[in-house]
Amino acid sequence: MTNTSIHLAFRPVGLPDGTMWNLQQTPVPPCEDGQFCVRVHYVSIDPAMRGWINEGTTYIKGVEIGAVMRAFAAGEVIESRNAAFPVGRLVTGMFGVQQFAISDGNGVETAPAAHIEELPRAIAALGMPGMTAYWGLLDKGKPKEDETVLVSGAAGAVGSLVGQIAKLQGCRVIGIAGGKAKCAYLLHELGFDAAIDYKASDIAASLKELAPNGVDVYFDNVGGDTLDAALVNLARGARVVICGAISQYNNTLENGAPAPPQGPKNYMKIVTARGSLSGIIVFDYFDRATEFRAQMQEWIQAGKLHPKEHVVEGIEHFSEALLMLFRGENFGKLVLKV
Ligand SMILES: NC(=O)c1ccc[n+]([C@@H]2O[C@H](COP(=O)([O-])OP(=O)(O)OC[C@H]3O[C@@H](n4cnc5c(N)ncnc54)[C@H](OP(=O)(O)O)[C@@H]3O)[C@@H](O)[C@H]2O)c1
């Protein structure tokens, strides 16, 4: 069998155009004792990938030049010398952007899926992005009934779930997203109470109208000016959850090195509001996966939560798929079908 895989050729400057990826075709090696081979069917396309291809280490080590691009993925065990992962088992893990992955089981989980067609959701609402939304909102944001929750990147993988979970807590939910179609999706398909199109309106002014008493929980996926606008409109005791800052990931210094994110000008509003600002890294919650997944599955089966996966086909389209995140071209969780 031949494996098709995507490798990092060099580190990009700014927005990652397609030139830094190498597509390689190599024979799939045989499994050794304790190993199994996964036929990867779906790869999760994540904003974090941009950080992973920078030099150095943040919460996780950067991808080495020449290595297979790191990615959460889902697939089926097709050959096994590991009794815990028999042939036919559907699994999720960090298999990378490739068709076949040899694994020793480290970090691999049985997928919450009965069929291959259900694997996209296993790496979406029932996987890493779902866990980020669930624990980021409930454990860090601590929303209470009747409070106002604001979320940016609201039509994306994490944001769309944050808003829906907040509604299930009895909160009033405002989403920030780019464009009319995304705002209509939030209002009419996901049941948000209000939506702000940041490409067409002033976020701070809109918030003044939509949340005259301020925002109790702000879940930030975007950073930069959006974070600043949200900080101006906090209610007393507000909790700001920093999940990501996609507007800042391609910032570049004049010498081509990655530039730090734009800091919040309005951080003193946290003081005025007697508020708090905290960060979340989803990896810290992996040991609470069972609890999270049981609740999400219950909500989905009861028709109370509507996850959406946006599937792009073909491993050769990985580079374009990654760019879709920065162009705002995805609705819900972006997944590549391999
Ligand atoms: N801390 C953690 O453990 C953790 C885990 C997972 C994800 N995250 C973070 O959570 C955030 C959302 O991730 P996701 O997977 O759910 O991605 P996503 O929201 O599905 O996709 C990214 C979205 O970001 C928006 N965007 C892109 N550039 C923007 C800009 N310059 N200004 C404003 N919005 C912009 C686009 O939507 P529009 O069309 O609305 O612009 C795009 O669709 C990211 O910051 C990611 O790094 C953090």
PDBQT file of the ligand as one rigid body, heavy atoms in Angstrom, charges set to zero:
ROOT
HETATM    1  N1  LIG A 401      -7.587  27.021  23.545  1.00  0.00    +0.000 N 
HETATM    2  C1  LIG A 401      -7.878  25.861  23.001  1.00  0.00    +0.000 C 
HETATM    3  O1  LIG A 401      -7.654  24.796  23.556  1.00  0.00    +0.000 OA
HETATM    4  C2  LIG A 401      -8.506  25.867  21.635  1.00  0.00    +0.000 A 
HETATM    5  C3  LIG A 401      -9.002  24.695  21.053  1.00  0.00    +0.000 A 
HETATM    6  C4  LIG A 401      -9.625  24.781  19.799  1.00  0.00    +0.000 A 
HETATM    7  C5  LIG A 401      -9.708  26.006  19.156  1.00  0.00    +0.000 A 
HETATM    8  N2  LIG A 401      -9.182  27.108  19.763  1.00  0.00    +0.000 N 
HETATM    9  C6  LIG A 401      -9.290  28.427  19.131  1.00  0.00    +0.000 C 
HETATM   10  O2  LIG A 401     -10.663  28.716  18.976  1.00  0.00    +0.000 OA
HETATM   11  C7  LIG A 401     -10.832  29.587  17.869  1.00  0.00    +0.000 C 
HETATM   12  C8  LIG A 401     -11.889  29.003  16.935  1.00  0.00    +0.000 C 
HETATM   13  O3  LIG A 401     -11.409  27.773  16.409  1.00  0.00    +0.000 OA
HETATM   14  P1  LIG A 401     -12.351  26.886  15.488  1.00  0.00    +0.000 P 
HETATM   15  O4  LIG A 401     -11.678  25.612  15.261  1.00  0.00    +0.000 OA
HETATM   16  O5  LIG A 401     -13.712  26.905  16.046  1.00  0.00    +0.000 OA
HETATM   17  O6  LIG A 401     -12.317  27.718  14.122  1.00  0.00    +0.000 OA
HETATM   18  P2  LIG A 401     -13.576  28.215  13.315  1.00  0.00    +0.000 P 
HETATM   19  O7  LIG A 401     -14.267  29.252  14.152  1.00  0.00    +0.000 OA
HETATM   20  O8  LIG A 401     -14.361  27.060  12.847  1.00  0.00    +0.000 OA
HETATM   21  O9  LIG A 401     -12.932  28.903  12.034  1.00  0.00    +0.000 OA
HETATM   22  C9  LIG A 401     -12.264  30.082  12.116  1.00  0.00    +0.000 C 
HETATM   23  C10 LIG A 401     -13.202  31.300  11.917  1.00  0.00    +0.000 C 
HETATM   24  O10 LIG A 401     -12.549  32.451  12.409  1.00  0.00    +0.000 OA
HETATM   25  C11 LIG A 401     -13.067  33.582  11.769  1.00  0.00    +0.000 C 
HETATM   26  N3  LIG A 401     -11.972  34.499  11.412  1.00  0.00    +0.000 N 
HETATM   27  C12 LIG A 401     -10.909  34.250  10.624  1.00  0.00    +0.000 A 
HETATM   28  N4  LIG A 401     -10.116  35.340  10.535  1.00  0.00    +0.000 NA
HETATM   29  C13 LIG A 401     -10.722  36.301  11.296  1.00  0.00    +0.000 A 
HETATM   30  C14 LIG A 401     -10.411  37.671  11.591  1.00  0.00    +0.000 A 
HETATM   31  N5  LIG A 401      -9.293  38.263  11.119  1.00  0.00    +0.000 N 
HETATM   32  N6  LIG A 401     -11.248  38.352  12.390  1.00  0.00    +0.000 NA
HETATM   33  C15 LIG A 401     -12.375  37.779  12.880  1.00  0.00    +0.000 A 
HETATM   34  N7  LIG A 401     -12.725  36.492  12.637  1.00  0.00    +0.000 NA
HETATM   35  C16 LIG A 401     -11.909  35.769  11.845  1.00  0.00    +0.000 A 
HETATM   36  C17 LIG A 401     -13.784  33.107  10.503  1.00  0.00    +0.000 C 
HETATM   37  O11 LIG A 401     -15.166  33.321  10.691  1.00  0.00    +0.000 OA
HETATM   38  P3  LIG A 401     -15.866  34.700  10.177  1.00  0.00    +0.000 P 
HETATM   39  O12 LIG A 401     -16.407  34.405   8.835  1.00  0.00    +0.000 OA
HETATM   40  O13 LIG A 401     -16.901  34.922  11.232  1.00  0.00    +0.000 OA
HETATM   41  O14 LIG A 401     -14.807  35.744  10.133  1.00  0.00    +0.000 OA
HETATM   42  C18 LIG A 401     -13.487  31.621  10.463  1.00  0.00    +0.000 C 
HETATM   43  O15 LIG A 401     -14.547  30.882   9.929  1.00  0.00    +0.000 OA
HETATM   44  C19 LIG A 401      -9.476  29.760  17.229  1.00  0.00    +0.000 C 
HETATM   45  O16 LIG A 401      -8.897  30.960  17.700  1.00  0.00    +0.000 OA
HETATM   46  C20 LIG A 401      -8.695  28.568  17.754  1.00  0.00    +0.000 C 
HETATM   47  O17 LIG A 401      -7.315  28.781  17.771  1.00  0.00    +0.000 OA
HETATM   48  C21 LIG A 401      -8.587  27.054  20.967  1.00  0.00    +0.000 A 
ENDROOT
TORSDOF 0
